[in-house]
Amino acid sequence: MDLNEIPKSANEISAEWLTAALTLENNQHVSEVIVEELPEGVGFMGEVARLNLKFSDETETTVISKIPTQVPEIRSMLAPARIFEREARFFEQAQPLIPDITANCLYAAIDTENDDYLLLLEDLSDMREGDQLNGCSIDDASSALEALAKLHSTFWGNNNLANFDWLPSINSEGMRVGSEVYKQSLPGFLEAFGSSIEPENEDLVQSFGDNVHQLLNRLAEMPLTVTHMDYRADNLFFGSNGSVKMIDFQTFSRHGHAEDVGYFISQNVSIEDRRNNEDALLRTYHEALTSGGIDYSFDQLREDYRIGMLYGWVVPVFAVGTLDFSSERAVSLWTAVIERCQAAYLDHGVSDLLTA
């Protein structure tokens, strides 16, 4: 079977292709594959499915397949950010350094010439999936921040990151597409949620697109490391022993670690829990980050946290203004996220960051 022929959907993944892709022992082969559609598995950026595999020795297992969208217009819009290549390269080159906090990759098909990719990933269904709508408990949030600190600390000050041309700086040209995406998404967002914007935040919402480059530049000035850029509860799995595994690395970038911290706390913890535990959560992250000798003060984290928190505003505006907004959960989710953001921005007076 020619592995260069990368399937374009989960239904095109054959037993023969999987036998060639997976490293099997004792001349085993995949005898049967059954594709299981996952809730909201076909999304804006691609298709995620569970593959139920049966082998020639009668054993069975499951793996997760992830394939980029085949919609030309979406591929064209996302091309400057190289998000599909970025995730595949992450699993190829970075994930082996942090296997205990990420899903394992069983196979990564990479064809940069045709911009085709396919990932076969560990099925984490034996862990508890996070729920951004309901928000993280303080215990879960603390565990998530400890895992995030491990991601950041593993690559902190690693100058070799600059050699990965697939790993852009947070303020690179490809990443700046967020400014235009925000402006394009804003009318649809305001139509759906304009009435929910606090009067004190109206100028911030309107001016964000024209000034977001200021936030990107400040994030890029932060210490050299990596950032997940979509670190939210729906992308986390929790183990019974407090372990955490993260998924979805399409927006993985250099610099800007505080975006992960600000985005996670402000959008994934209830308003009441954040207000009552914010300092403790930041200290949990800071202690985990600096325990290995990293020189980074807590006062600096608090300052950087405000910047990261505000940059995360691009996400709900993009999601509401651009993506499928028809499901009941989506409406409830983004309603909750927007309320959390509004409260956090007022609590921290972040509007000055767009004019500083």
PADRENKE-700696 format. One record per residue: residue in one letter; y negated, z negated, x of N, C-alpha, C in turn. Coordinates in steps of 0.1 Angstrom, whole numbers, padded with zeros to 4 digits, always signed. Layout:
aYZXYZXYZX ...
***
This chain:
m+0012+0000+0008+0000+0000+0000-0012+0000+0009 d-0022+0009+0006-0034+0010+0014-0044-0001+0010 l-0047-0010+0018-0056-0021+0015-0071-0016+0015 n-0073-0004+0020-0086+0002+0020-0090+0006+0006 e-0081+0008-0003-0084+0011-0017-0086-0002-0024 i-0098-0006-0024-0102-0019-0030-0103-0018-0046 p-0095-0026-0053-0096-0025-0068-0110-0028-0073 k-0114-0021-0083-0127-0022-0089-0128-0032-0101 s-0116-0037-0105-0115-0047-0116-0102-0055-0114 a-0101-0066-0120-0089-0074-0119-0077-0067-0125 n-0079-0059-0135-0068-0051-0141-0062-0040-0132 e-0070-0037-0121-0065-0027-0112-0057-0033-0100 i-0057-0046-0100-0050-0053-0089-0035-0053-0092 s-0027-0046-0084-0013-0045-0086-0005-0054-0078 a+0008-0056-0081+0017-0064-0074+0018-0059-0059 e+0019-0046-0058+0020-0040-0045+0008-0043-0036 w-0004-0042-0042-0016-0044-0035-0017-0059-0030 l-0013-0068-0039-0013-0082-0036-0003-0085-0025 t+0009-0079-0025+0019-0081-0015+0013-0077-0001 a+0005-0066-0001-0001-0062+0012-0012-0071+0016 a-0019-0076+0007-0031-0085+0010-0028-0099+0014 l-0018-0105+0008-0014-0118+0010-0004-0119+0022 t-0005-0130+0030+0004-0132+0041+0016-0139+0036 l+0027-0132+0033+0039-0138+0027+0050-0140+0038 e+0058-0150+0036+0069-0153+0045+0082-0148+0040 n+0091-0146+0050+0105-0142+0047+0107-0130+0038 n+0098-0120+0041+0099-0107+0034+0097-0109+0019 q+0090-0119+0014+0087-0120+0000+0078-0109-0004 h+0077-0107-0017+0068-0098-0023+0064-0103-0037 v+0052-0098-0041+0048-0102-0054+0055-0093-0064 s+0062-0099-0074+0070-0091-0083+0062-0088-0096 e+0053-0097-0099+0046-0096-0112+0032-0102-0111 v+0022-0096-0117+0009-0102-0117+0004-0101-0132 i-0001-0112-0137-0007-0113-0150-0021-0117-0149 v-0030-0109-0154-0044-0112-0153-0049-0121-0165 e-0055-0132-0162-0060-0141-0172-0075-0141-0172 e-0081-0137-0183-0095-0137-0184-0100-0152-0184 l-0111-0154-0177-0117-0168-0177-0129-0168-0186 p-0133-0179-0192-0145-0180-0200-0157-0175-0192 e-0164-0166-0198-0176-0160-0192-0172-0154-0178 g-0160-0149-0177-0155-0144-0164-0162-0131-0160 v-0166-0123-0170-0173-0110-0167-0188-0113-0169 g-0195-0114-0158-0209-0117-0159-0218-0107-0153 f-0231-0111-0151-0241-0102-0146-0238-0096-0133 m-0233-0104-0124-0230-0100-0110-0216-0096-0107 g-0207-0098-0116-0193-0093-0114-0183-0100-0123 e-0171-0099-0118-0159-0103-0126-0151-0113-0119 v-0148-0124-0125-0139-0135-0120-0127-0136-0129 a-0115-0136-0124-0103-0137-0132-0093-0146-0125 r-0084-0152-0132-0072-0159-0127-0060-0149-0127 l-0054-0148-0115-0042-0140-0114-0030-0149-0113 n-0021-0148-0123-0008-0155-0123+0002-0147-0116 l+0007-0151-0105+0016-0144-0096+0030-0149-0097 k+0040-0140-0097+0054-0144-0096+0059-0136-0084 f+0067-0144-0075+0072-0138-0063+0087-0134-0064 s+0091-0127-0054+0105-0122-0055+0115-0134-0054 d+0111-0145-0049+0121-0157-0048+0119-0166-0061 e+0113-0161-0071+0111-0167-0084+0100-0178-0084 t+0094-0181-0072+0083-0190-0072+0070-0184-0079 e+0061-0193-0083+0049-0188-0089+0037-0195-0084 t+0025-0189-0085+0013-0195-0081+0001-0188-0088 t-0011-0193-0087-0022-0186-0093-0033-0185-0082 v-0041-0175-0083-0052-0173-0074-0064-0168-0082 i-0076-0169-0077-0088-0164-0084-0092-0151-0077 s-0095-0141-0085-0101-0128-0079-0115-0128-0083 k-0123-0123-0074-0138-0121-0076-0142-0107-0071 i-0147-0099-0080-0151-0085-0078-0165-0083-0082 p-0173-0076-0074-0187-0074-0078-0188-0065-0090 t-0199-0066-0097-0202-0057-0109-0201-0042-0105 q-0197-0034-0114-0196-0020-0111-0208-0012-0118 v-0217-0020-0124-0229-0014-0131-0239-0009-0121 p-0241+0004-0120-0250+0010-0109-0264+0004-0109 e-0270+0002-0121-0283-0003-0121-0284-0017-0115 i-0274-0026-0118-0274-0039-0113-0271-0039-0098 r-0262-0031-0094-0259-0030-0079-0271-0026-0072 s-0279-0016-0077-0291-0011-0071-0301-0022-0069 m-0303-0030-0080-0313-0040-0080-0309-0051-0070 l-0297-0054-0069-0292-0065-0060-0290-0061-0046 a-0290-0048-0043-0286-0042-0030-0295-0048-0018 p-0308-0049-0020-0316-0055-0009-0312-0068-0004 a-0307-0077-0013-0303-0090-0009-0288-0091-0003 r-0281-0080-0004-0267-0079+0001-0259-0090-0003 i-0259-0094-0016-0253-0106-0020-0238-0105-0020 f-0232-0094-0022-0218-0092-0023-0212-0093-0008 e-0218-0086+0001-0214-0087+0015-0216-0101+0020 r-0226-0107+0016-0229-0121+0021-0218-0131+0018 e-0213-0130+0005-0203-0139+0001-0190-0136+0009 a-0187-0124+0010-0174-0120+0017-0175-0124+0032 r-0186-0122+0038-0188-0126+0052-0188-0141+0053 f-0193-0148+0043-0192-0163+0044-0178-0167+0045 f-0169-0162+0037-0155-0166+0037-0148-0162+0050 e-0153-0151+0055-0147-0146+0067-0151-0154+0080 q-0163-0158+0080-0169-0163+0093-0173-0178+0092 a-0178-0182+0081-0184-0196+0080-0174-0206+0073 q-0167-0202+0063-0159-0211+0056-0148-0218+0064 p-0142-0211+0074-0132-0219+0082-0138-0231+0089 l-0151-0233+0090-0157-0244+0096-0159-0256+0087 i-0157-0253+0074-0160-0263+0063-0149-0262+0052 p-0136-0262+0056-0126-0259+0046-0124-0270+0036 d-0128-0283+0039-0126-0294+0030-0136-0295+0019 i-0147-0287+0020-0157-0287+0009-0159-0274+0002 t-0150-0264+0004-0151-0251-0002-0137-0247-0006 a-0137-0238-0016-0124-0231-0019-0119-0223-0007 n-0106-0223-0005-0101-0215+0006-0100-0200+0001 c-0102-0191+0011-0101-0177+0009-0088-0172+0014 l-0080-0166+0005-0067-0160+0008-0068-0146+0014 y-0078-0139+0009-0080-0125+0014-0094-0121+0010 a-0101-0114+0020-0114-0108+0017-0114-0094+0021 a-0116-0085+0011-0117-0071+0013-0131-0067+0015 i-0135-0061+0026-0149-0058+0029-0150-0043+0033 d-0158-0036+0025-0161-0022+0028-0176-0020+0027 t-0183-0022+0038-0197-0021+0038-0202-0007+0036 e-0195+0003+0040-0199+0017+0039-0201+0020+0024 n-0191+0016+0016-0192+0019+0001-0197+0007-0007 d-0200-0004+0000-0205-0016-0007-0195-0021-0017 d-0182-0021-0013-0171-0026-0021-0165-0039-0015 y-0162-0049-0024-0157-0061-0019-0148-0067-0029 l-0138-0075-0024-0129-0083-0033-0125-0095-0026 l-0125-0106-0033-0121-0119-0028-0109-0124-0036 l-0099-0130-0029-0088-0137-0035-0090-0152-0030 l-0093-0161-0040-0097-0174-0036-0087-0185-0042 e-0087-0196-0036-0079-0207-0041-0083-0211-0055 d-0073-0213-0063-0075-0218-0077-0077-0233-0077 l-0089-0237-0081-0093-0251-0081-0091-0258-0094 s-0083-0252-0103-0081-0257-0117-0075-0271-0117 d-0069-0276-0106-0064-0290-0106-0075-0300-0104 m-0087-0295-0101-0099-0304-0100-0107-0303-0112 r-0116-0313-0114-0125-0313-0126-0138-0305-0123 e-0140-0295-0132-0151-0286-0130-0164-0293-0134 g-0175-0292-0127-0188-0297-0130-0193-0291-0143 d-0203-0298-0149-0209-0293-0161-0224-0295-0160 q-0231-0284-0158-0246-0285-0156-0253-0289-0169 l-0247-0285-0180-0253-0288-0193-0254-0303-0196 n-0242-0310-0194-0242-0324-0196-0248-0332-0184 g-0249-0325-0173-0255-0331-0161-0245-0340-0153 c-0247-0342-0141-0238-0350-0132-0241-0364-0134 s-0230-0372-0134-0232-0387-0133-0238-0390-0120 i-0242-0402-0118-0248-0406-0105-0237-0406-0094 d-0225-0410-0098-0214-0410-0088-0211-0395-0084 d-0210-0386-0094-0207-0372-0090-0219-0366-0082 a-0231-0370-0086-0243-0364-0079-0242-0369-0064 s-0239-0382-0062-0238-0387-0049-0228-0380-0041 s-0216-0378-0047-0205-0371-0040-0209-0356-0036 a-0216-0350-0046-0221-0336-0044-0231-0336-0033 l-0240-0345-0032-0250-0345-0021-0244-0348-0008 e-0233-0356-0007-0226-0359+0005-0219-0346+0010 a-0213-0338+0001-0207-0326+0005-0218-0316+0009 l-0229-0316+0003-0240-0307+0006-0245-0310+0020 a-0246-0323+0023-0251-0327+0037-0241-0323+0047 k-0228-0323+0044-0218-0318+0054-0220-0303+0056 l-0223-0295+0046-0226-0281+0047-0238-0279+0057 h-0248-0286+0054-0261-0284+0062-0259-0289+0076 s-0253-0301+0078-0251-0307+0091-0242-0299+0100 t-0232-0293+0094-0222-0285+0102-0229-0274+0110 f-0240-0268+0103-0247-0256+0109-0261-0260+0115 w-0264-0272+0114-0278-0277+0118-0281-0273+0133 g-0291-0266+0135-0295-0263+0149-0286-0253+0156 n-0277-0246+0148-0268-0236+0154-0275-0223+0156 n-0280-0220+0168-0287-0208+0170-0279-0195+0169 n-0266-0196+0168-0257-0185+0166-0259-0179+0152 l-0264-0187+0143-0266-0182+0130-0275-0169+0130 a-0284-0169+0139-0294-0157+0140-0286-0144+0143 n-0274-0145+0148-0266-0133+0152-0259-0128+0140 f-0258-0135+0129-0252-0130+0117-0261-0121+0109 d-0261-0108+0111-0271-0100+0104-0268-0100+0089 w-0257-0105+0084-0254-0106+0070-0260-0118+0064 l-0265-0127+0072-0271-0140+0067-0286-0140+0069 p-0293-0137+0058-0308-0135+0060-0315-0149+0060 s-0326-0149+0066-0335-0160+0065-0340-0161+0050 i-0344-0172+0046-0348-0174+0032-0360-0166+0029 n-0368-0163+0039-0381-0155+0036-0380-0141+0041 s-0368-0136+0042-0366-0122+0047-0370-0112+0035 e-0371-0100+0039-0376-0090+0029-0366-0089+0017 g-0353-0090+0020-0344-0089+0009-0345-0101-0001 m-0348-0113+0005-0349-0125-0003-0362-0125-0011 r-0372-0118-0006-0385-0118-0013-0384-0110-0027 v-0373-0103-0029-0371-0097-0042-0373-0106-0053 g-0371-0119-0050-0372-0129-0061-0386-0130-0067 s-0396-0126-0060-0410-0126-0066-0411-0115-0077 e-0406-0103-0074-0407-0093-0084-0397-0096-0096 v-0386-0101-0092-0376-0104-0103-0382-0115-0112 y-0389-0124-0107-0396-0135-0115-0406-0128-0124 k-0414-0119-0119-0425-0113-0127-0419-0105-0138 q-0408-0098-0135-0401-0089-0145-0395-0098-0156 s-0390-0110-0152-0383-0119-0161-0392-0127-0170 l-0404-0129-0165-0413-0139-0171-0416-0136-0186 p-0419-0123-0190-0422-0120-0204-0411-0125-0213 g-0398-0121-0210-0387-0125-0218-0385-0140-0218 f-0388-0147-0207-0387-0161-0206-0397-0168-0216 l-0409-0163-0215-0420-0169-0223-0418-0167-0238 e-0412-0155-0241-0409-0152-0255-0399-0163-0261 a-0389-0166-0252-0379-0176-0256-0383-0190-0255 f-0391-0193-0244-0393-0208-0241-0408-0211-0239 g-0417-0201-0241-0431-0204-0239-0436-0216-0245 s-0432-0219-0257-0437-0231-0265-0432-0244-0259 s-0422-0244-0250-0417-0256-0244-0424-0260-0231 i-0432-0251-0226-0439-0254-0213-0450-0264-0216 e-0450-0275-0208-0460-0285-0208-0474-0279-0205 p-0484-0283-0212-0498-0277-0208-0501-0279-0194 e-0497-0290-0188-0500-0292-0174-0493-0282-0164 n-0482-0276-0169-0474-0267-0161-0477-0252-0164 e-0486-0249-0173-0488-0235-0177-0493-0227-0166 d-0503-0232-0158-0508-0224-0147-0497-0222-0137 l-0489-0232-0134-0478-0231-0124-0469-0219-0128 v-0465-0219-0141-0455-0209-0146-0461-0195-0144 q-0474-0193-0147-0480-0180-0147-0483-0176-0132 s-0486-0185-0124-0490-0181-0110-0478-0181-0100 f-0466-0186-0104-0455-0188-0095-0451-0175-0088 g-0450-0164-0096-0446-0151-0090-0455-0146-0079 d-0468-0148-0080-0477-0143-0070-0478-0152-0058 n-0473-0164-0059-0474-0174-0048-0461-0179-0043 v-0450-0174-0048-0437-0179-0044-0435-0177-0029 h-0442-0166-0023-0440-0164-0009-0444-0176+0000 q-0454-0184-0005-0458-0196+0002-0446-0206+0003 l-0439-0207-0008-0427-0216-0008-0417-0211+0002 l-0414-0198+0001-0404-0192+0010-0407-0194+0025 n-0420-0192+0028-0424-0194+0042-0423-0209+0046 r-0426-0218+0037-0424-0232+0041-0410-0236+0042 l-0401-0230+0033-0387-0233+0035-0381-0227+0048 a-0387-0216+0052-0382-0209+0064-0387-0217+0077 e-0397-0225+0075-0402-0233+0087-0393-0246+0089 m-0385-0249+0079-0376-0261+0080-0366-0259+0091 p-0359-0269+0096-0349-0268+0107-0339-0257+0104 l-0334-0251+0114-0324-0240+0113-0310-0246+0108 t-0306-0241+0097-0292-0244+0092-0289-0234+0081 v-0280-0237+0072-0277-0228+0061-0280-0234+0048 t-0281-0226+0038-0284-0232+0024-0276-0224+0014 h-0270-0231+0004-0262-0225-0006-0270-0216-0015 m-0281-0221-0020-0291-0214-0028-0287-0213-0043 d-0275-0218-0047-0272-0219-0061-0263-0232-0063 y-0267-0243-0057-0260-0255-0057-0262-0263-0070 r-0253-0260-0080-0254-0266-0093-0241-0270-0097 a-0240-0279-0108-0228-0285-0112-0217-0275-0116 d-0221-0264-0122-0212-0254-0126-0205-0247-0114 n-0210-0249-0102-0204-0243-0090-0197-0253-0082 l-0194-0265-0088-0188-0276-0081-0175-0281-0088 f-0165-0285-0080-0153-0290-0085-0151-0304-0079 f-0147-0314-0087-0146-0328-0083-0131-0332-0083 g-0127-0339-0072-0114-0345-0071-0114-0359-0075 s-0102-0365-0078-0101-0378-0082-0105-0388-0071 n-0105-0384-0059-0108-0393-0048-0122-0392-0043 g-0131-0385-0051-0145-0384-0047-0148-0371-0039 s-0137-0363-0037-0139-0351-0029-0147-0341-0038 v-0153-0331-0032-0161-0321-0038-0158-0307-0031 k-0156-0297-0039-0155-0283-0034-0164-0274-0041 m-0172-0266-0033-0182-0258-0039-0177-0243-0039 i-0182-0235-0048-0179-0221-0049-0192-0213-0050 d-0191-0200-0050-0202-0191-0053-0212-0191-0041 f-0210-0182-0031-0218-0181-0020-0226-0168-0018 q-0229-0162-0030-0235-0149-0029-0250-0150-0024 t-0256-0161-0026-0270-0163-0021-0271-0171-0009 f-0260-0174-0002-0259-0181+0011-0270-0176+0020 s-0278-0185+0026-0289-0180+0035-0291-0189+0047 r-0300-0185+0055-0305-0194+0066-0317-0201+0062 h-0319-0213+0068-0331-0222+0066-0331-0227+0052 g-0342-0235+0049-0344-0239+0035-0334-0249+0029 h-0328-0258+0037-0319-0267+0032-0324-0275+0020 a-0337-0278+0020-0343-0286+0009-0343-0279-0004 e-0341-0266-0004-0340-0259-0017-0327-0264-0024 d-0316-0265-0017-0304-0270-0023-0306-0284-0029 v-0312-0293-0021-0314-0307-0025-0323-0308-0038 g-0335-0301-0037-0344-0302-0048-0339-0295-0061 y-0332-0284-0059-0326-0276-0070-0316-0285-0077 f-0307-0291-0069-0296-0298-0074-0301-0310-0082 i-0309-0318-0076-0313-0331-0083-0322-0328-0095 s-0331-0319-0094-0340-0317-0105-0334-0310-0117 q-0324-0302-0115-0318-0294-0126-0304-0298-0130 n-0298-0307-0123-0284-0311-0126-0282-0325-0129 v-0292-0333-0130-0291-0347-0133-0301-0349-0145 s-0297-0357-0154-0306-0360-0166-0319-0366-0161 i-0329-0364-0169-0343-0369-0166-0343-0384-0163 e-0336-0391-0172-0336-0406-0171-0328-0410-0158 d-0317-0404-0156-0309-0407-0144-0317-0403-0131 r-0323-0392-0131-0331-0388-0119-0342-0398-0117 r-0350-0402-0127-0361-0411-0125-0356-0424-0120 n-0344-0429-0125-0339-0442-0121-0332-0442-0108 n-0328-0431-0103-0319-0430-0091-0323-0420-0081 e-0335-0414-0082-0339-0403-0073-0339-0408-0059 d-0346-0419-0056-0347-0423-0042-0333-0426-0036 a-0324-0432-0044-0311-0436-0039-0303-0423-0037 l-0305-0413-0045-0298-0400-0043-0303-0393-0030 l-0316-0393-0028-0321-0388-0016-0316-0395-0003 r-0315-0408-0004-0310-0416+0007-0295-0413+0010 t-0288-0411-0001-0274-0407+0001-0273-0395+0009 y-0280-0385+0005-0280-0372+0012-0285-0374+0027 h-0296-0381+0028-0302-0383+0042-0292-0391+0051 e-0286-0401+0046-0277-0409+0054-0265-0400+0058 a-0260-0392+0049-0248-0383+0052-0252-0372+0062 l-0265-0367+0061-0269-0357+0070-0271-0362+0084 t-0277-0374+0085-0282-0379+0099-0271-0388+0105 s-0260-0390+0099-0250-0399+0104-0244-0394+0117 g-0245-0381+0119-0240-0375+0132-0250-0374+0143 g-0262-0379+0140-0272-0378+0151-0283-0369+0149 i-0283-0362+0137-0294-0352+0134-0307-0360+0133 d-0318-0355+0139-0331-0361+0139-0339-0355+0128 y-0340-0362+0117-0347-0357+0105-0351-0369+0097 s-0364-0372+0095-0368-0384+0089-0367-0384+0074 f-0366-0395+0068-0365-0396+0053-0379-0392+0047 d-0389-0395+0054-0403-0391+0049-0404-0376+0048 q-0398-0369+0058-0399-0355+0059-0390-0349+0048 l-0379-0355+0045-0370-0351+0034-0377-0352+0021 r-0384-0362+0019-0391-0364+0006-0402-0353+0004 e-0409-0349+0015-0419-0339+0014-0412-0325+0012 d-0401-0323+0019-0394-0310+0018-0388-0309+0004 y-0383-0320-0001-0377-0320-0014-0386-0315-0025 r-0398-0318-0025-0408-0312-0035-0408-0297-0034 i-0408-0292-0022-0409-0277-0020-0396-0271-0025 g-0385-0276-0022-0372-0271-0027-0371-0272-0042 m-0375-0283-0047-0375-0285-0062-0383-0274-0069 l-0395-0271-0064-0403-0261-0071-0398-0247-0069 y-0392-0244-0058-0387-0230-0056-0375-0228-0066 g-0368-0238-0069-0357-0236-0079-0362-0232-0093 w-0375-0232-0095-0380-0227-0108-0376-0212-0111 v-0374-0205-0101-0372-0190-0102-0358-0189-0110 v-0349-0198-0109-0336-0196-0115-0336-0196-0130 p-0342-0206-0137-0342-0206-0152-0350-0194-0157 v-0361-0191-0151-0369-0179-0156-0361-0166-0155 f-0354-0164-0143-0346-0152-0141-0334-0152-0151 a-0328-0164-0153-0316-0165-0162-0320-0162-0176 v-0331-0168-0181-0335-0166-0195-0340-0152-0197 g-0348-0147-0188-0355-0135-0190-0347-0122-0187 t-0335-0124-0180-0328-0112-0176-0313-0112-0180 l-0307-0124-0180-0292-0124-0182-0289-0125-0197 d-0276-0124-0200-0271-0126-0214-0274-0140-0219 f-0282-0140-0229-0287-0153-0234-0282-0155-0249 s-0270-0150-0251-0265-0150-0265-0256-0162-0269 s-0249-0168-0259-0239-0178-0262-0247-0191-0265 e-0240-0199-0273-0246-0212-0277-0248-0221-0264 r-0238-0221-0255-0239-0229-0243-0250-0225-0235 a-0253-0212-0233-0264-0207-0225-0277-0212-0230 v-0279-0212-0244-0291-0216-0250-0293-0231-0247 s-0283-0239-0249-0283-0254-0247-0285-0257-0232 l-0279-0249-0223-0280-0252-0209-0294-0250-0204 w-0300-0238-0207-0313-0235-0202-0324-0243-0208 t-0321-0248-0221-0331-0257-0227-0331-0270-0219 a-0319-0275-0216-0318-0288-0208-0324-0286-0194 v-0321-0275-0187-0326-0273-0174-0342-0272-0174 i-0347-0265-0183-0362-0263-0184-0368-0277-0187 e-0363-0285-0195-0368-0298-0198-0368-0306-0185 r-0357-0306-0178-0355-0314-0166-0366-0309-0155 c-0367-0296-0154-0377-0291-0144-0391-0295-0148 q-0395-0294-0161-0408-0297-0165-0411-0312-0162 a-0402-0321-0164-0404-0335-0161-0405-0337-0146 a-0396-0331-0139-0397-0333-0124-0410-0328-0118 y-0414-0317-0123-0427-0311-0117-0439-0320-0120 l-0439-0326-0132-0450-0335-0136-0449-0348-0128 d-0437-0353-0127-0435-0365-0119-0439-0364-0105 h-0437-0352-0099-0440-0350-0085-0453-0343-0082 g-0460-0338-0092-0472-0331-0091-0471-0319-0081 v-0461-0311-0084-0458-0300-0074-0467-0288-0075 s-0476-0287-0085-0484-0275-0087-0493-0272-0075 d-0497-0283-0067-0505-0281-0056-0498-0273-0045 l-0485-0272-0045-0478-0265-0035-0480-0250-0035 l-0485-0245-0047-0487-0231-0048-0501-0227-0043 t-0509-0237-0040-0523-0234-0035-0526-0240-0022 a-0516-0247-0017-0518-0254-0004-0518-0244+0008 
***
